[in-house]
Amino acid sequence: MRAKSLIAALSLCGLVAACGDTTGERIIYGGGAGAAGAVLLDANPITGAAIGVAANLVYCEQNPRKC
């Protein structure tokens, strides 16, 4: 289980690091990262995707120079 959590965390970091230039890209990347993380953690991928989208949009709004 520990390896699964580590893989999920690294995958999420990699996907969020490429947060996109447009709102559409941010939605796709955030949703993909959230869904992938949820699948790796045996959670609901729809919920994970929603959280990923929200997190990516908020992060890029708060830190526009990092996106």
C-alpha positions in Angstrom: 0.0 0.0 0.0 2.9 2.4 0.7 4.3 2.0 -2.8 0.8 2.7 -4.2 0.6 5.9 -2.2 4.0 7.0 -3.3 3.2 6.3 -7.0 0.0 8.3 -6.6 1.7 11.2 -5.0 4.5 11.3 -7.7 1.9 11.0 -10.5 -0.1 13.9 -9.0 2.9 16.1 -8.7 3.9 15.4 -12.3 0.5 16.1 -13.7 -0.1 19.2 -11.6 3.3 20.6 -12.5 2.1 20.8 -16.1 -1.0 22.7 -15.1 -1.8 24.1 -18.6 -1.9 27.5 -20.3 -5.6 27.8 -20.8 -8.6 27.1 -18.6 -9.5 24.0 -20.7 -6.0 22.6 -20.3 -6.1 23.2 -16.6 -9.4 21.3 -16.3 -8.1 18.4 -18.3 -4.8 18.1 -16.4 -6.4 18.6 -13.0 -9.2 16.1 -13.7 -6.7 13.6 -15.0 -4.4 14.0 -12.1 -7.3 13.7 -9.6 -8.8 10.7 -11.3 -5.5 8.9 -11.6 -4.7 9.6 -8.0 -8.1 8.3 -6.9 -7.8 5.1 -8.9 -4.3 4.4 -7.4 -5.7 5.0 -4.0 -8.9 2.9 -4.6 -11.1 5.9 -4.2 -13.9 7.3 -6.4 -12.4 8.6 -9.6 -15.2 11.0 -10.3 -14.7 12.6 -6.9 -10.9 12.6 -7.5 -11.3 14.3 -10.9 -13.6 17.0 -9.4 -11.1 17.7 -6.6 -8.2 17.7 -9.1 -10.0 20.2 -11.4 -10.8 22.5 -8.5 -7.3 22.3 -7.0 -5.6 23.0 -10.3 -7.9 25.9 -11.1 -7.4 27.5 -7.7 -3.6 26.9 -7.7 -3.2 28.5 -11.1 -5.5 31.4 -10.2 -3.4 32.0 -7.0 0.0 31.5 -8.6 -0.3 32.6 -12.3 3.5 32.8 -12.8 3.9 29.2 -11.8 1.4 27.9 -14.4 
